Amino acid sequence: DDVLTLEADDEQTLTWYVDAAFAVHHDMKSQTGAVFTLGKGALISDSNKQKTNARSSTEAELNGVDDKISKILWTKRFIEKQGFKVKLTVIYQDNTSTIKLASNGKASSGKRTRHFDIKLFHVTDLIDRGEVTVKYCHTDDMIADYNTKPVVGVKFRSFRNQIMNLSN
């Protein structure tokens, strides 16, 4: 009987949560999940298996952002073409290494990340141009987990309530 309800706030901010579950499939590929909101309730809730294998959770997280960046940019442009102003597009991440690599590009690379494909740093260009911002989201608050791994109990109910804009 639960019904999804959507509410937009006055922030003019597109909020995305993008997460990855590292090497969870039988072929050791990772899973990407994403949730998009304009305030309360999820307009987009998305999950897919990554196309390439990652060698670390950080690489899986960067793959996840790269997998979703086209949809993130399309959504921003679509909303702007409808006549609405978008002040900020925020991508929340729960992996601080991913945030550093996304923000600084290859400048943050070390021995463990040197092998990352250049396509994973497309988001760095978008950050530099001011098209998106990547911010930290504590793992306990990463509602995209709902789309990447089994979530049970209190966490399941909390994430479901946020995604569907249900009262707690």
C-alpha positions as CSV (number, residue, x, y, z in Angstrom):
1,D,0.0,0.0,0.0
2,D,3.0,2.3,0.0
3,V,2.9,5.0,-2.7
4,L,5.9,6.9,-4.0
5,T,5.4,10.7,-3.5
6,L,7.8,13.3,-4.9
7,E,8.6,16.7,-3.5
8,A,11.0,19.3,-4.9
9,D,12.7,21.7,-2.6
10,D,13.8,25.2,-3.4
11,E,17.5,24.5,-3.5
12,Q,17.7,24.2,-7.3
13,T,20.1,21.3,-6.8
14,L,20.1,18.0,-8.6
15,T,21.2,15.4,-6.0
16,W,22.6,12.0,-7.1
17,Y,23.9,9.2,-4.9
18,V,26.2,6.8,-6.8
19,D,27.6,3.7,-5.2
20,A,29.3,0.5,-6.2
21,A,29.5,-3.0,-4.6
22,F,32.9,-4.4,-5.5
23,A,33.3,-7.8,-7.3
24,V,29.8,-9.1,-6.2
25,H,29.0,-11.1,-9.3
26,H,30.2,-14.7,-10.1
27,D,32.5,-13.2,-12.8
28,M,33.9,-10.8,-10.2
29,K,32.3,-7.7,-11.8
30,S,30.9,-5.0,-9.6
31,Q,27.4,-3.5,-9.3
32,T,26.5,0.2,-9.7
33,G,23.5,1.8,-8.0
34,A,22.3,5.3,-8.3
35,V,19.5,7.4,-6.8
36,F,18.4,10.9,-8.1
37,T,16.3,13.3,-6.1
38,L,15.2,16.9,-6.3
39,G,14.2,17.0,-2.6
40,K,12.2,14.0,-1.3
41,G,11.5,10.8,-3.1
42,A,13.6,9.3,-5.9
43,L,12.8,10.3,-9.4
44,I,15.4,7.8,-10.7
45,S,16.5,4.7,-8.9
46,D,18.9,2.6,-11.0
47,S,21.1,-0.4,-10.8
48,N,23.3,-2.2,-13.3
49,K,26.2,-4.7,-13.5
50,Q,29.5,-3.0,-14.5
51,K,30.8,-3.9,-17.9
52,T,34.5,-4.2,-16.9
53,N,36.2,-5.8,-13.9
54,A,37.7,-3.4,-11.3
55,R,40.8,-4.2,-9.4
56,S,39.7,-2.3,-6.2
57,S,36.7,-0.8,-4.6
58,T,38.0,2.7,-5.6
59,E,38.1,1.7,-9.2
60,A,34.6,0.1,-9.0
61,E,33.3,3.4,-7.5
62,L,35.0,5.5,-10.3
63,N,33.5,3.0,-12.9
64,G,30.1,3.6,-11.2
65,V,30.4,7.4,-11.6
66,D,31.5,7.0,-15.2
67,D,28.6,4.6,-15.9
68,K,26.1,7.2,-14.6
69,I,27.7,10.5,-15.7
70,S,25.8,10.5,-19.0
71,K,22.5,10.1,-17.3
72,I,23.5,12.7,-14.7
73,L,24.3,15.3,-17.5
74,W,21.3,14.4,-19.6
75,T,19.0,14.9,-16.5
76,K,20.6,18.3,-15.8
77,R,20.2,19.4,-19.4
78,F,16.6,18.1,-19.7
79,I,15.5,20.0,-16.5
80,E,17.2,23.2,-17.8
81,K,15.5,22.8,-21.2
82,Q,12.1,22.7,-19.3
83,G,12.9,26.2,-18.1
84,F,14.1,25.4,-14.6
85,K,17.4,26.8,-13.2
86,V,19.9,24.3,-11.9
87,K,22.4,25.9,-9.5
88,L,24.3,22.7,-8.6
89,T,24.5,19.1,-9.6
90,V,25.9,17.1,-6.6
91,I,27.1,13.5,-6.8
92,Y,27.4,11.9,-3.4
93,Q,30.1,9.3,-2.9
94,D,31.0,7.2,0.2
95,N,34.6,6.5,-0.9
96,T,37.1,9.3,-0.1
97,S,39.7,7.9,-2.5
98,T,37.2,8.1,-5.3
99,I,36.3,11.7,-4.4
100,K,40.0,12.7,-4.4
101,L,40.6,11.0,-7.8
102,A,37.5,12.5,-9.3
103,S,38.4,16.0,-8.0
104,N,42.1,15.9,-8.8
105,G,42.4,13.4,-11.7
106,K,45.7,11.8,-12.3
107,A,47.4,14.2,-9.9
108,S,46.0,12.1,-7.1
109,S,47.1,8.8,-8.6
110,G,49.7,6.7,-6.9
111,K,51.1,3.2,-7.4
112,R,47.7,1.6,-6.7
113,T,45.7,3.7,-9.1
114,R,48.2,4.3,-11.9
115,H,46.4,1.7,-14.1
116,F,43.0,3.4,-14.1
117,D,41.7,4.1,-17.6
118,I,41.7,7.8,-18.6
119,K,37.9,7.6,-19.3
120,L,37.4,7.4,-15.5
121,F,38.7,10.9,-15.2
122,H,36.1,12.4,-17.5
123,V,34.3,13.5,-14.3
124,T,37.4,15.5,-13.4
125,D,36.9,17.7,-16.5
126,L,33.2,18.1,-15.5
127,I,34.2,19.2,-12.0
128,D,36.8,21.7,-13.4
129,R,34.1,23.2,-15.7
130,G,31.6,23.5,-12.8
131,E,29.1,21.1,-14.3
132,V,29.1,18.7,-11.3
133,T,30.4,18.6,-7.7
134,V,31.4,15.4,-5.9
135,K,30.8,15.4,-2.1
136,Y,31.2,12.9,0.6
137,C,28.3,10.9,2.0
138,H,28.8,8.6,5.0
139,T,28.3,4.9,4.1
140,D,25.4,4.6,6.5
141,D,23.6,7.4,4.6
142,M,24.4,6.1,1.0
143,I,20.9,5.4,-0.2
144,A,22.3,4.0,-3.5
145,D,23.3,0.9,-1.3
146,Y,19.6,0.0,-1.8
147,N,20.5,-0.8,-5.4
148,T,23.8,-2.5,-5.0
149,K,23.6,-4.9,-2.1
150,P,21.2,-6.7,0.1
151,V,20.0,-4.2,2.7
152,V,17.8,-5.5,5.6
153,G,16.1,-4.3,8.8
154,V,16.2,-0.7,9.9
155,K,18.5,0.3,7.1
156,F,16.2,-1.2,4.5
157,R,13.2,0.6,5.9
158,S,15.0,3.9,6.2
159,F,16.3,3.8,2.6
160,R,12.9,2.7,1.3
161,N,11.2,5.5,3.2
162,Q,13.7,8.0,1.7
163,I,13.4,6.7,-1.8
164,M,9.6,6.6,-1.7
165,N,9.2,9.7,0.5
166,L,7.3,7.8,3.2
167,S,7.0,9.0,6.8
168,N,9.2,7.1,9.2
